[in-house]
Structure formats: structure tokens, C-alpha cells
Amino acid sequence: MADELKLTHLDPLGRARMVDVTPKDPTHRRAIAKARVYMSPETTQLVARGAVAKGDVLAVARVAGIQASKRTADLIPLCHPLLVGGVFINFHIDDAYIEVEAQVETVERTGVEMEAMTACSIAALTIYDMCKSADKRMVIGDMTLWEKTGGKSGPFKRQETVPETLVRNQTAVDSAPIVSSEALNNL
């Protein structure tokens, strides 16, 4: 169990270090991340109709996410620079939010989880930026790694339900009570 919890970016003295991946063989790697931008139904309708004053929100957010995935190593200090093979950004518009999904693929010595999370984050921030004049109460949340394949640790796929240990300690956009994991599972 102790080996599973080892922090790879710390040396034996607890100092930050970049993990040496040179001995590893390149393999196909894929990661999927998701986030949500919570907003009013009026704002989601503006985005869906392409009626936001700054332009096509989802087209700009898609390009921003793709660009961000390629710049991850510039933003996260101990992240390896990778040759990103493919980036796919998709959106789902609901009444109360826009969900961003980023999928990143490569053939490399290390995974693309951070590239997918960065793509997702920047796409969500771009949506926020382009809609902030219409909706000052937006909230970005639920940033999550949903799936990863490839590498020594093997595949990972998040279950749709939220474990009881991951009860949220945040309030919703309208200062509603704290949401329990049971309520989240019923969404």
C-alpha cells in the first residue's frame, strides 16, 4: 500500500523533481477529462443560439482547449513536454450548465492526463470569459479525470456515481445548501 501512495515528483529529501521517463518505452496513451460551467438558463440559451456578443463561444473554447493541451508543460512546472497526437474537445449544453469534455491522445513515455485536464480547464475558462458580461454568477466546477489508458499503472475509468467520501464542500450558484454525495448521485 505504501508503494501505491508514493509521490513520484519528490526526491528522498522531499524536494521537487522531474520524474525521469527516459528508460520507459513509448506507448499509446489517452485521457479524458470533464468540467462544467454552471450558468443561468438564459446564458446557456445565448450560447446555444450563437448570440453571445463576443462571438461563437464554443468554437473559441474548442480552439483554446486544443492550444492549452499543447502548452501544458509551460503551465505545470514538473509536467513533461509531450508531442500531443490528437485533441478532441466536445460540449454538452444543459439548462444549467455547459459540460466540457477533452480527450487527448499520444504515443509517449508518460501519460496525457494533465494535458486533458488543462485543455478542459482552459476551454471552461474561455466559456466563462466570453459569457461573463451576460452572467456574473457563473461557476466552473466538477473538473475531473474520467478516463485514462496506457502506461504502467494501467487503465482507469471513473464510475458515474460519486463515492460517499467525496462529499462536496461547496455551495451552488444560488447559495443553496451544501450538496451531499447522495444528492449528486441522483442528478
N, CA, C and O atoms as a DFTB+ gen file, in Angstrom:
748 C
 N C O
     1  1       0.818      -1.201       0.000
     2  2       0.000       0.000       0.000
     3  2       0.861       1.264       0.000
     4  3       0.520       2.246      -0.659
     5  1       1.970       1.243       0.733
     6  2       2.849       2.416       0.792
     7  2       3.416       2.754      -0.573
     8  3       3.573       3.932      -0.895
     9  1       3.734       1.732      -1.399
    10  2       4.259       1.991      -2.737
    11  2       3.226       2.676      -3.615
    12  3       3.581       3.503      -4.455
    13  1       1.934       2.342      -3.431
    14  2       0.881       2.944      -4.238
    15  2       0.731       4.435      -3.942
    16  3       0.317       5.200      -4.813
    17  1       1.062       4.850      -2.727
    18  2       0.886       6.238      -2.322
    19  2       2.142       7.081      -2.492
    20  3       2.165       8.241      -2.079
    21  1       3.166       6.530      -3.081
    22  2       4.429       7.240      -3.265
    23  2       4.240       8.439      -4.205
    24  3       3.656       8.317      -5.282
    25  1       4.739       9.575      -3.778
    26  2       4.692      10.777      -4.606
    27  2       5.925      10.793      -5.496
    28  3       7.046      10.937      -5.010
    29  1       5.719      10.647      -6.790
    30  2       6.836      10.485      -7.720
    31  2       7.593      11.774      -8.004
    32  3       8.719      11.725      -8.499
    33  1       7.008      12.915      -7.704
    34  2       7.666      14.187      -8.002
    35  2       8.462      14.744      -6.825
    36  3       8.829      15.919      -6.813
    37  1       8.726      13.891      -5.836
    38  2       9.560      14.298      -4.708
    39  2      10.743      13.355      -4.599
    40  3      10.595      12.141      -4.736
    41  1      11.930      13.923      -4.350
    42  2      13.103      13.071      -4.140
    43  2      13.097      12.578      -2.685
    44  3      12.219      12.969      -1.915
    45  1      14.055      11.733      -2.294
    46  2      14.065      11.205      -0.917
    47  2      14.126      12.280       0.172
    48  3      13.746      12.023       1.314
    49  1      14.596      13.469      -0.170
    50  2      14.663      14.560       0.802
    51  2      13.421      15.448       0.774
    52  3      13.347      16.440       1.499
    53  1      12.445      15.090      -0.064
    54  2      11.214      15.861      -0.147
    55  2      11.269      17.047      -1.082
    56  3      10.360      17.878      -1.083
    57  1      12.320      17.141      -1.878
    58  2      12.454      18.251      -2.833
    59  2      11.746      17.894      -4.139
    60  3      11.685      16.728      -4.529
    61  1      11.222      18.901      -4.797
    62  2      10.565      18.687      -6.087
    63  2      11.578      18.211      -7.116
    64  3      12.722      18.665      -7.142
    65  1      11.134      17.284      -7.967
    66  2      11.996      16.794      -9.048
    67  2      11.109      16.387     -10.217
    68  3       9.928      16.080     -10.052
    69  1      11.701      16.392     -11.379
    70  2      11.001      15.911     -12.563
    71  2      11.322      14.427     -12.711
    72  3      12.488      14.031     -12.691
    73  1      10.296      13.622     -12.859
    74  2      10.467      12.173     -12.969
    75  2      11.233      11.848     -14.248
    76  3      10.953      12.418     -15.303
    77  1      12.192      10.938     -14.160
    78  2      12.965      10.506     -15.329
    79  2      12.185       9.423     -16.067
    80  3      12.050       8.303     -15.574
    81  1      11.671       9.759     -17.250
    82  2      10.901       8.791     -18.035
    83  2      11.711       8.212     -19.192
    84  3      11.177       7.436     -19.985
    85  1      12.992       8.575     -19.302
    86  2      13.789       8.112     -20.448
    87  2      13.902       6.597     -20.552
    88  3      13.974       6.097     -21.675
    89  1      13.922       5.824     -19.457
    90  2      14.022       4.366     -19.625
    91  2      12.731       3.708     -20.127
    92  3      12.752       2.553     -20.551
    93  1      11.621       4.431     -20.083
    94  2      10.329       3.846     -20.451
    95  2      10.165       3.789     -21.969
    96  3      10.686       4.634     -22.698
    97  1       9.432       2.779     -22.427
    98  2       9.101       2.676     -23.847
    99  2       7.858       3.506     -24.151
   100  3       6.930       3.534     -23.343
   101  1       7.821       4.178     -25.294
   102  2       6.609       4.905     -25.675
   103  2       5.452       3.931     -25.916
   104  3       5.624       2.887     -26.545
   105  1       4.283       4.287     -25.410
   106  2       3.066       3.507     -25.645
   107  2       1.928       4.462     -25.960
   108  3       2.017       5.661     -25.695
   109  1       0.856       3.920     -26.529
   110  2      -0.323       4.731     -26.820
   111  2      -0.990       5.111     -25.505
   112  3      -1.241       4.256     -24.656
   113  1      -1.270       6.384     -25.347
   114  2      -1.885       6.900     -24.125
   115  2      -3.063       7.785     -24.501
   116  3      -3.039       8.497     -25.505
   117  1      -4.094       7.721     -23.667
   118  2      -5.290       8.541     -23.886
   119  2      -5.850       8.955     -22.531
   120  3      -5.809       8.185     -21.572
   121  1      -6.367      10.162     -22.460
   122  2      -7.014      10.639     -21.235
   123  2      -8.232      11.473     -21.606
   124  3      -8.233      12.196     -22.602
   125  1      -9.265      11.354     -20.785
   126  2     -10.488      12.134     -20.959
   127  2     -10.765      12.871     -19.657
   128  3     -10.773      12.270     -18.582
   129  1     -10.991      14.173     -19.760
   130  2     -11.334      15.000     -18.600
   131  2     -12.633      15.732     -18.897
   132  3     -12.969      15.992     -20.053
   133  1     -13.357      16.059     -17.833
   134  2     -14.605      16.814     -17.976
   135  2     -14.659      17.919     -16.933
   136  3     -14.076      17.812     -15.854
   137  1     -15.373      18.981     -17.281
   138  2     -15.651      20.081     -16.353
   139  2     -17.000      20.668     -16.735
   140  3     -17.501      20.438     -17.836
   141  1     -17.576      21.421     -15.824
   142  2     -18.844      22.095     -16.112
   143  2     -18.730      23.580     -15.789
   144  3     -18.087      23.986     -14.821
   145  1     -19.375      24.368     -16.634
   146  2     -19.524      25.795     -16.372
   147  2     -21.003      26.001     -16.069
   148  3     -21.846      25.954     -16.965
   149  1     -21.306      26.230     -14.789
   150  2     -22.693      26.431     -14.363
   151  2     -23.079      27.871     -14.642
   152  3     -22.328      28.801     -14.346
   153  1     -24.274      28.044     -15.221
   154  2     -24.745      29.371     -15.602
   155  2     -26.259      29.373     -15.650
   156  3     -26.894      28.327     -15.514
   157  1     -26.826      30.527     -15.839
   158  2     -28.280      30.634     -15.908
   159  2     -28.790      30.009     -17.206
   160  3     -28.060      29.946     -18.195
   161  1     -30.047      29.544     -17.206
   162  2     -30.634      29.012     -18.440
   163  2     -30.630      30.036     -19.578
   164  3     -30.505      29.670     -20.747
   165  1     -30.765      31.305     -19.235
   166  2     -30.736      32.349     -20.267
   167  2     -29.366      32.397     -20.947
   168  3     -29.273      32.602     -22.158
   169  1     -28.325      32.209     -20.173
   170  2     -26.976      32.236     -20.738
   171  2     -26.715      31.005     -21.591
   172  3     -26.118      31.114     -22.662
   173  1     -27.153      29.836     -21.134
   174  2     -26.952      28.638     -21.967
   175  2     -27.693      28.783     -23.288
   176  3     -27.222      28.313     -24.323
   177  1     -28.851      29.434     -23.254
   178  2     -29.600      29.649     -24.494
   179  2     -28.867      30.618     -25.427
   180  3     -28.852      30.420     -26.642
   181  1     -28.267      31.656     -24.861
   182  2     -27.469      32.573     -25.688
   183  2     -26.336      31.821     -26.388
   184  3     -26.090      32.018     -27.578
   185  1     -25.652      30.960     -25.638
   186  2     -24.552      30.181     -26.217
   187  2     -25.086      29.248     -27.297
   188  3     -24.510      29.160     -28.381
   189  1     -26.175      28.557     -27.008
   190  2     -26.747      27.598     -27.961
   191  2     -27.184      28.283     -29.257
   192  3     -27.053      27.712     -30.339
   193  1     -27.700      29.501     -29.144
   194  2     -28.151      30.244     -30.330
   195  2     -27.018      30.986     -31.028
   196  3     -27.220      31.550     -32.103
   197  1     -25.841      30.992     -30.436
   198  2     -24.732      31.750     -31.020
   199  2     -24.944      33.241     -30.904
   200  3     -24.512      34.007     -31.766
   201  1     -25.620      33.661     -29.823
   202  2     -25.999      35.060     -29.675
   203  2     -25.170      35.812     -28.630
   204  3     -25.569      36.896     -28.204
   205  1     -24.049      35.274     -28.216
   206  2     -23.184      35.965     -27.254
   207  2     -22.409      37.048     -28.004
   208  3     -21.885      36.809     -29.092
   209  1     -22.343      38.236     -27.411
   210  2     -21.745      39.399     -28.080
   211  2     -20.312      39.166     -28.552
   212  3     -19.925      39.687     -29.598
   213  1     -19.518      38.401     -27.813
   214  2     -18.110      38.192     -28.180
   215  2     -17.921      37.216     -29.336
   216  3     -16.820      37.123     -29.880
   217  1     -18.964      36.488     -29.723
   218  2     -18.824      35.571     -30.851
   219  2     -19.207      34.140     -30.521
   220  3     -19.908      33.885     -29.542
   221  1     -18.745      33.214     -31.339
   222  2     -19.068      31.789     -31.203
   223  2     -18.295      31.203     -30.019
   224  3     -17.130      30.828     -30.147
   225  1     -18.956      31.132     -28.885
   226  2     -18.324      30.730     -27.628
   227  2     -17.688      29.350     -27.729
   228  3     -16.534      29.173     -27.338
   229  1     -18.417      28.381     -28.242
   230  2     -17.909      27.011     -28.252
   231  2     -16.774      26.822     -29.252
   232  3     -15.855      26.043     -28.997
   233  1     -16.822      27.513     -30.373
   234  2     -15.720      27.411     -31.342
   235  2     -14.431      27.979     -30.745
   236  3     -13.361      27.387     -30.887
   237  1     -14.541      29.121     -30.081
   238  2     -13.357      29.732     -29.474
   239  2     -12.855      28.876     -28.310
   240  3     -11.647      28.694     -28.154
   241  1     -13.771      28.350     -27.493
   242  2     -13.377      27.497     -26.364
   243  2     -12.694      26.220     -26.853
   244  3     -11.743      25.746     -26.232
   245  1     -13.174      25.670     -27.955
   246  2     -12.555      24.455     -28.521
   247  2     -11.102      24.734     -28.920
   248  3     -10.201      23.968     -28.576
   249  1     -10.884      25.827     -29.642
   250  2      -9.524      26.170     -30.071
   251  2      -8.642      26.478     -28.855
   252  3      -7.476      26.083     -28.822
   253  1      -9.184      27.171     -27.871
   254  2      -8.416      27.479     -26.656
   255  2      -7.998      26.200     -25.940
   256  3      -6.864      26.094     -25.474
   257  1      -8.902      25.230     -25.849
   258  2      -8.582      23.959     -25.206
   259  2      -7.507      23.195     -25.946
   260  3      -6.606      22.623     -25.331
   261  1      -7.597      23.184     -27.264
   262  2      -6.581      22.497     -28.077
   263  2      -5.216      23.157     -27.868
   264  3      -4.217      22.475     -27.643
   265  1      -5.184      24.489     -27.946
   266  2      -3.920      25.206     -27.724
   267  2      -3.359      24.917     -26.338
   268  3      -2.159      24.687     -26.184
   269  1      -4.215      24.929     -25.343
   270  2      -3.774      24.723     -23.959
   271  2      -3.154      23.351     -23.765
   272  3      -2.160      23.215     -23.052
   273  1      -3.729      22.332     -24.390
   274  2      -3.186      20.976     -24.217
   275  2      -1.739      20.910     -24.688
   276  3      -0.927      20.177     -24.124
   277  1      -1.425      21.676     -25.719
   278  2      -0.064      21.674     -26.271
   279  2       0.904      22.512     -25.441
   280  3       2.116      22.432     -25.640
   281  1       0.383      23.314     -24.514
   282  2       1.225      24.194     -23.689
   283  2       1.264      23.757     -22.229
   284  3       1.746      24.504     -21.377
   285  1       0.772      22.579     -21.930
   286  2       0.665      22.121     -20.544
   287  2       1.997      22.170     -19.809
   288  3       2.052      22.625     -18.667
   289  1       3.065      21.711     -20.439
   290  2       4.378      21.704     -19.774
   291  2       4.873      23.113     -19.457
   292  3       5.708      23.284     -18.569
   293  1       4.374      24.124     -20.166
   294  2       4.738      25.508     -19.868
   295  2       3.975      26.035     -18.649
   296  3       4.408      26.988     -18.002
   297  1       2.846      25.412     -18.346
   298  2       1.980      25.889     -17.266
   299  2       2.168      25.126     -15.962
   300  3       2.020      25.699     -14.882
   301  1       2.491      23.845     -16.050
   302  2       2.636      22.991     -14.869
   303  2       4.111      22.621     -14.753
   304  3       4.625      21.883     -15.593
   305  1       4.790      23.115     -13.743
   306  2       6.255      23.047     -13.690
   307  2       6.899      21.678     -13.884
   308  3       7.915      21.601     -14.575
   309  1       6.378      20.607     -13.324
   310  2       7.048      19.312     -13.402
   311  2       6.423      18.386     -14.437
   312  3       6.670      17.180     -14.429
   313  1       5.624      18.944     -15.315
   314  2       4.966      18.174     -16.370
   315  2       5.904      18.067     -17.572
   316  3       6.502      19.059     -17.989
   317  1       6.027      16.870     -18.121
   318  2       6.912      16.660     -19.270
   319  2       6.318      17.267     -20.541
   320  3       5.109      17.179     -20.753
   321  1       7.141      17.880     -21.387
   322  2       6.652      18.314     -22.695
   323  2       6.404      17.083     -23.562
   324  3       7.269      16.216     -23.684
   325  1       5.229      17.013     -24.156
   326  2       4.845      15.849     -24.957
   327  2       4.472      16.262     -26.369
   328  3       4.061      17.396     -26.613
   329  1       4.620      15.336     -27.285
   330  2       4.085      15.518     -28.626
   331  2       2.635      15.037     -28.585
   332  3       2.366      13.836     -28.596
   333  1       1.718      15.984     -28.538
   334  2       0.300      15.645     -28.470
   335  2      -0.142      15.190     -29.855
   336  3       0.000      15.922     -30.834
   337  1      -0.679      13.974     -29.927
   338  2      -1.075      13.421     -31.215
   339  2      -2.459      13.844     -31.662
   340  3      -2.691      14.042     -32.854
   341  1      -3.382      13.986     -30.724
   342  2      -4.742      14.368     -31.064
   343  2      -5.442      14.971     -29.867
   344  3      -5.245      14.532     -28.734
   345  1      -6.268      15.990     -30.123
   346  2      -7.059      16.626     -29.071
   347  2      -8.471      16.799     -29.607
   348  3      -8.674      17.318     -30.705
   349  1      -9.433      16.362     -28.825
   350  2     -10.835      16.461     -29.209
   351  2     -11.579      17.121     -28.061
   352  3     -11.564      16.622     -26.936
   353  1     -12.228      18.240     -28.344
   354  2     -12.985      18.978     -27.331
   355  2     -14.447      18.948     -27.751
   356  3     -14.793      19.347     -28.863
   357  1     -15.300      18.472     -26.854
   358  2     -16.734      18.419     -27.119
   359  2     -17.493      19.104     -25.998
   360  3     -16.985      19.262     -24.888
   361  1     -18.729      19.512     -26.309
   362  2     -19.557      20.242     -25.357
   363  2     -20.946      19.627     -25.302
   364  3     -21.461      19.121     -26.298
   365  1     -21.539      19.681     -24.116
   366  2     -22.940      19.303     -23.925
   367  2     -23.606      20.482     -23.226
   368  3     -23.180      20.895     -22.147
   369  1     -24.651      21.018     -23.845
   370  2     -25.357      22.158     -23.251
   371  2     -26.603      21.650     -22.541
   372  3     -27.457      21.001     -23.146
   373  1     -26.694      21.951     -21.259
   374  2     -27.845      21.628     -20.425
   375  2     -28.493      22.955     -20.043
   376  3     -27.938      24.012     -20.341
   377  1     -29.640      22.925     -19.398
   378  2     -30.269      24.178     -18.976
   379  2     -29.401      24.974     -18.008
   380  3     -29.363      26.202     -18.077
   381  1     -28.703      24.280     -17.103
   382  2     -27.991      24.962     -16.028
   383  2     -26.477      24.965     -16.183
   384  3     -25.779      25.538     -15.346
   385  1     -25.956      24.342     -17.225
   386  2     -24.502      24.283     -17.383
   387  2     -24.118      23.907     -18.807
   388  3     -24.935      23.429     -19.595
   389  1     -22.847      24.141     -19.108
   390  2     -22.220      23.597     -20.315
   391  2     -21.129      22.664     -19.834
   392  3     -20.242      23.067     -19.081
   393  1     -21.196      21.411     -20.272
   394  2     -20.162      20.447     -19.910
   395  2     -19.106      20.430     -21.000
   396  3     -19.419      20.364     -22.189
   397  1     -17.860      20.489     -20.583
   398  2     -16.711      20.428     -21.487
   399  2     -16.086      19.053     -21.329
   400  3     -15.863      18.596     -20.208
   401  1     -15.804      18.393     -22.443
   402  2     -15.083      17.120     -22.408
   403  2     -13.870      17.236     -23.317
   404  3     -13.989      17.598     -24.487
   405  1     -12.709      16.926     -22.768
   406  2     -11.462      16.977     -23.537
   407  2     -10.846      15.588     -23.575
   408  3     -10.688      14.936     -22.543
   409  1     -10.504      15.146     -24.770
   410  2      -9.800      13.871     -24.942
   411  2      -8.476      14.162     -25.632
   412  3      -8.432      14.832     -26.663
   413  1      -7.399      13.650     -25.047
   414  2      -6.061      13.865     -25.594
   415  2      -5.408      12.507     -25.800
   416  3      -5.521      11.620     -24.954
   417  1      -4.719      12.349     -26.940
   418  2      -4.029      11.097     -27.249
   419  2      -2.601      11.371     -27.689
   420  3      -2.285      12.428     -28.235
   421  1      -1.747      10.385     -27.434
   422  2      -0.345      10.469     -27.829
   423  2       0.264       9.074     -27.838
   424  3      -0.343       8.116     -27.360
   425  1       1.456       8.972     -28.382
   426  2       2.315       7.805     -28.189
   427  2       3.570       8.369     -27.537
   428  3       4.394       9.003     -28.195
   429  1       3.705       8.132     -26.235
   430  2       4.775       8.759     -25.446
   431  2       5.190       7.868     -24.287
   432  3       4.657       6.774     -24.101
   433  1       6.152       8.357     -23.512
   434  2       6.663       7.641     -22.338
   435  2       5.893       7.970     -21.062
   436  3       6.089       7.318     -20.036
   437  1       5.038       8.956     -21.115
   438  2       4.245       9.357     -19.952
   439  2       2.854       9.760     -20.419
   440  3       2.638      10.045     -21.597
   441  1       1.917       9.780     -19.482
   442  2       0.513       9.971     -19.828
   443  2       0.125      11.398     -20.159
   444  3       0.904      12.336     -19.988
   445  1      -1.100      11.536     -20.637
   446  2      -1.627      12.836     -21.057
   447  2      -2.782      13.309     -20.174
   448  3      -3.622      14.097     -20.607
   449  1      -2.817      12.820     -18.932
   450  2      -3.882      13.256     -18.027
   451  2      -3.857      14.766     -17.815
   452  3      -4.901      15.418     -17.852
   453  1      -2.673      15.318     -17.594
   454  2      -2.583      16.754     -17.335
   455  2      -2.919      17.567     -18.581
   456  3      -3.474      18.661     -18.479
   457  1      -2.588      17.039     -19.746
   458  2      -2.938      17.729     -20.996
   459  2      -4.457      17.770     -21.173
   460  3      -5.005      18.784     -21.605
   461  1      -5.132      16.677     -20.841
   462  2      -6.598      16.648     -20.941
   463  2      -7.229      17.586     -19.914
   464  3      -8.173      18.311     -20.228
   465  1      -6.703      17.570     -18.681
   466  2      -7.239      18.447     -17.636
   467  2      -6.989      19.926     -17.975
   468  3      -7.848      20.774     -17.736
   469  1      -5.825      20.223     -18.523
   470  2      -5.508      21.602     -18.903
   471  2      -6.406      22.056     -20.050
   472  3      -6.932      23.168     -20.023
   473  1      -6.582      21.208     -21.049
   474  2      -7.468      21.543     -22.173
   475  2      -8.873      21.837     -21.675
   476  3      -9.499      22.813     -22.089
   477  1      -9.358      20.990     -20.789
   478  2     -10.696      21.148     -20.233
   479  2     -10.806      22.444     -19.421
   480  3     -11.778      23.186     -19.559
   481  1      -9.819      22.705     -18.590
   482  2      -9.817      23.914     -17.754
   483  2      -9.840      25.182     -18.591
   484  3     -10.628      26.091     -18.331
   485  1      -8.985      25.241     -19.585
   486  2      -8.887      26.455     -20.399
   487  2     -10.125      26.629     -21.279
   488  3     -10.567      27.757     -21.498
   489  1     -10.684      25.543     -21.780
   490  2     -11.939      25.652     -22.535
   491  2     -13.041      26.200     -21.627
   492  3     -13.817      27.060     -22.045
   493  1     -13.114      25.705     -20.385
   494  2     -14.118      26.199     -19.434
   495  2     -13.875      27.670     -19.092
   496  3     -14.822      28.455     -19.031
   497  1     -12.624      28.044     -18.870
   498  2     -12.306      29.450     -18.588
   499  2     -12.652      30.351     -19.769
   500  3     -13.072      31.493     -19.578
   501  1     -12.479      29.851     -20.970
   502  2     -12.818      30.632     -22.161
   503  2     -14.323      30.844     -22.251
   504  3     -14.780      31.937     -22.586
   505  1     -15.093      29.801     -21.953
   506  2     -16.556      29.957     -21.911
   507  2     -16.919      31.030     -20.886
   508  3     -17.728      31.917     -21.162
   509  1     -16.319      30.941     -19.715
   510  2     -16.569      31.929     -18.662
   511  2     -16.240      33.338     -19.158
   512  3     -17.047      34.255     -19.013
   513  1     -15.070      33.502     -19.734
   514  2     -14.643      34.817     -20.218
   515  2     -15.610      35.380     -21.252
   516  3     -15.952      36.562     -21.210
   517  1     -16.043      34.547     -22.166
   518  2     -16.895      35.040     -23.252
   519  2     -18.328      35.312     -22.801
   520  3     -19.055      36.050     -23.466
   521  1     -18.741      34.721     -21.674
   522  2     -20.121      34.884     -21.199
   523  2     -20.249      35.779     -19.975
   524  3     -21.366      36.061     -19.539
   525  1     -19.139      36.230     -19.414
   526  2     -19.191      36.950     -18.137
   527  2     -19.978      38.256     -18.207
   528  3     -20.521      38.692     -17.192
   529  1     -20.055      38.880     -19.358
   530  2     -20.840      40.116     -19.448
   531  2     -22.338      39.830     -19.369
   532  3     -23.118      40.708     -19.001
   533  1     -22.741      38.615     -19.710
   534  2     -24.152      38.240     -19.658
   535  2     -24.534      37.583     -18.333
   536  3     -25.702      37.602     -17.947
   537  1     -23.554      37.002     -17.633
   538  2     -23.876      36.220     -16.434
   539  2     -22.711      36.283     -15.443
   540  3     -21.716      35.574     -15.595
   541  1     -22.843      37.125     -14.446
   542  2     -21.777      37.300     -13.449
   543  2     -21.779      36.201     -12.384
   544  3     -20.859      36.141     -11.569
   545  1     -22.788      35.336     -12.375
   546  2     -22.908      34.321     -11.329
   547  2     -22.403      32.949     -11.772
   548  3     -22.639      31.961     -11.076
   549  1     -21.730      32.864     -12.889
   550  2     -21.243      31.565     -13.368
   551  2     -20.246      30.962     -12.387
   552  3     -19.556      31.670     -11.654
   553  1     -20.192      29.632     -12.394
   554  2     -19.256      28.882     -11.557
   555  2     -18.662      27.766     -12.404
   556  3     -19.388      27.055     -13.099
   557  1     -17.349      27.613     -12.346
   558  2     -16.691      26.483     -13.007
   559  2     -16.466      25.415     -11.952
   560  3     -15.960      25.700     -10.866
   561  1     -16.844      24.186     -12.272
   562  2     -16.680      23.114     -11.295
   563  2     -16.592      21.746     -11.934
   564  3     -16.568      21.598     -13.155
   565  1     -16.545      20.750     -11.064
   566  2     -16.552      19.338     -11.468
   567  2     -15.400      18.972     -12.400
   568  3     -15.553      18.109     -13.264
   569  1     -14.254      19.620     -12.233
   570  2     -13.072      19.281     -13.039
   571  2     -12.604      17.897     -12.614
   572  3     -12.197      17.692     -11.471
   573  1     -12.667      16.948     -13.547
   574  2     -12.430      15.554     -13.184
   575  2     -11.759      14.792     -14.312
   576  3     -12.099      14.966     -15.482
   577  1     -10.801      13.945     -13.951
   578  2     -10.270      12.974     -14.903
   579  2     -11.269      11.827     -14.955
   580  3     -11.544      11.199     -13.933
   581  1     -11.813      11.549     -16.133
   582  2     -12.816      10.493     -16.283
   583  2     -12.212       9.177     -16.722
   584  3     -12.693       8.107     -16.348
   585  1     -11.165       9.256     -17.513
   586  2     -10.624       8.000     -18.038
   587  2      -9.183       8.213     -18.472
   588  3      -8.799       9.296     -18.914
   589  1      -8.394       7.151     -18.336
   590  2      -7.047       7.167     -18.899
   591  2      -6.672       5.746     -19.273
   592  3      -7.056       4.785     -18.607
   593  1      -5.908       5.635     -20.358
   594  2      -5.416       4.330     -20.792
   595  2      -3.935       4.452     -21.105
   596  3      -3.426       5.535     -21.392
   597  1      -3.258       3.312     -21.041
   598  2      -1.834       3.269     -21.341
   599  2      -0.988       3.481     -20.108
   600  3      -1.431       4.056     -19.114
   601  1       0.236       3.005     -20.193
   602  2       1.180       3.209     -19.107
   603  2       1.194       2.097     -18.091
   604  3       0.355       1.196     -18.107
   605  1       2.173       2.181     -17.202
   606  2       2.431       1.150     -16.199
   607  2       1.275       0.967     -15.217
   608  3       0.991      -0.156     -14.800
   609  1       0.611       2.052     -14.849
   610  2      -0.468       1.949     -13.862
   611  2      -1.745       1.357     -14.444
   612  3      -2.671       1.027     -13.703
   613  1      -1.802       1.221     -15.762
   614  2      -2.960       0.592     -16.393
   615  2      -4.132       1.541     -16.567
   616  3      -4.032       2.732     -16.271
   617  1      -5.245       1.002     -17.049
   618  2      -6.403       1.850     -17.333
   619  2      -7.124       2.301     -16.062
   620  3      -7.077       1.641     -15.024
   621  1      -7.784       3.434     -16.182
   622  2      -8.608       3.979     -15.105
   623  2      -9.874       4.510     -15.745
   624  3      -9.813       5.201     -16.763
   625  1     -11.024       4.196     -15.160
   626  2     -12.288       4.751     -15.628
   627  2     -13.123       5.095     -14.406
   628  3     -13.448       4.227     -13.596
   629  1     -13.466       6.367     -14.283
   630  2     -14.266       6.830     -13.147
   631  2     -15.678       6.288     -13.270
   632  3     -16.243       6.226     -14.362
   633  1     -16.233       5.900     -12.146
   634  2     -17.621       5.450     -12.112
   635  2     -18.532       6.673     -12.151
   636  3     -18.137       7.758     -11.725
   637  1     -19.732       6.501     -12.653
   638  2     -20.672       7.622     -12.766
   639  2     -21.097       8.169     -11.407
   640  3     -21.388       9.359     -11.286
   641  1     -21.137       7.318     -10.386
   642  2     -21.570       7.785      -9.075
   643  2     -20.394       8.354      -8.298
   644  3     -19.239       8.014      -8.553
   645  1     -20.702       9.212      -7.359
   646  2     -19.679       9.838      -6.533
   647  2     -19.596       9.068      -5.215
   648  3     -20.609       8.932      -4.530
   649  1     -18.415       8.558      -4.840
   650  2     -18.287       7.835      -3.569
   651  2     -18.647       8.720      -2.380
   652  3     -18.482       9.939      -2.431
   653  1     -19.136       8.106      -1.321
   654  2     -19.536       8.838      -0.113
   655  2     -18.399       9.694       0.441
   656  3     -18.649      10.730       1.056
   657  1     -17.166       9.274       0.232
   658  2     -16.020      10.027       0.756
   659  2     -15.749      11.309      -0.017
   660  3     -14.938      12.128       0.415
   661  1     -16.417      11.496      -1.155
   662  2     -16.175      12.695      -1.957
   663  2     -17.334      13.681      -1.857
   664  3     -17.729      14.275      -2.860
   665  1     -17.875      13.858      -0.668
   666  2     -18.954      14.821      -0.467
   667  2     -18.406      16.211      -0.731
   668  3     -17.320      16.559      -0.269
   669  1     -19.151      16.989      -1.464
   670  2     -18.684      18.319      -1.834
   671  2     -18.809      19.276      -0.678
   672  3     -19.772      19.228       0.089
   673  1     -17.841      20.133      -0.560
   674  2     -17.846      21.170       0.467
   675  2     -17.946      22.535      -0.186
   676  3     -17.214      23.460       0.166
   677  1     -18.853      22.652      -1.135
   678  2     -19.047      23.929      -1.810
   679  2     -20.532      24.179      -1.939
   680  3     -21.334      23.250      -1.849
   681  1     -20.900      25.419      -2.148
   682  2     -22.298      25.740      -2.340
   683  2     -22.554      25.958      -3.817
   684  3     -21.635      26.228      -4.591
   685  1     -23.808      25.836      -4.193
   686  2     -24.195      26.018      -5.592
   687  2     -24.233      27.505      -5.926
   688  3     -23.982      28.354      -5.070
   689  1     -24.547      27.802      -7.175
   690  2     -24.532      29.175      -7.669
   691  2     -25.436      30.091      -6.850
   692  3     -25.069      31.237      -6.592
   693  1     -26.612      29.609      -6.435
   694  2     -27.564      30.454      -5.723
   695  2     -27.478      30.300      -4.207
   696  3     -28.479      30.489      -3.516
   697  1     -26.310      29.962      -3.681
   698  2     -26.079      29.786      -2.248
   699  2     -27.011      28.752      -1.639
   700  3     -27.495      28.922      -0.520
   701  1     -27.259      27.686      -2.375
   702  2     -28.057      26.572      -1.862
   703  2     -27.238      25.828      -0.817
   704  3     -26.029      26.038      -0.716
   705  1     -27.881      24.960      -0.039
   706  2     -27.135      24.196       0.961
   707  2     -26.055      23.335       0.314
   708  3     -26.101      23.055      -0.884
   709  1     -25.091      22.923       1.119
   710  2     -24.037      22.032       0.641
   711  2     -24.675      20.764       0.104
   712  3     -25.604      20.227       0.706
   713  1     -24.179      20.288      -1.021
   714  2     -24.745      19.126      -1.696
   715  2     -24.072      17.864      -1.172
   716  3     -22.844      17.786      -1.123
   717  1     -24.871      16.878      -0.780
   718  2     -24.311      15.607      -0.317
   719  2     -24.035      14.703      -1.504
   720  3     -24.556      14.927      -2.597
   721  1     -23.212      13.676      -1.287
   722  2     -22.912      12.748      -2.378
   723  2     -24.160      11.989      -2.796
   724  3     -24.287      11.613      -3.961
   725  1     -25.092      11.754      -1.864
   726  2     -26.333      11.059      -2.220
   727  2     -27.134      11.897      -3.224
   728  3     -27.670      11.366      -4.197
   729  1     -27.208      13.190      -2.981
   730  2     -27.915      14.075      -3.909
   731  2     -27.216      14.122      -5.259
   732  3     -27.874      14.150      -6.299
   733  1     -25.883      14.132      -5.250
   734  2     -25.138      14.156      -6.508
   735  2     -25.390      12.903      -7.325
   736  3     -25.478      12.971      -8.551
   737  1     -25.507      11.768      -6.668
   738  2     -25.751      10.517      -7.382
   739  2     -27.110      10.501      -8.054
   740  3     -27.328       9.735      -8.992
   741  1     -28.034      11.343      -7.583
   742  2     -29.377      11.387      -8.154
   743  2     -29.522      12.437      -9.237
   744  3     -30.614      12.614      -9.776
   745  1     -28.454      13.136      -9.568
   746  2     -28.509      14.162     -10.625
   747  2     -28.672      13.535     -11.984
   748  3     -28.736      14.245     -12.987
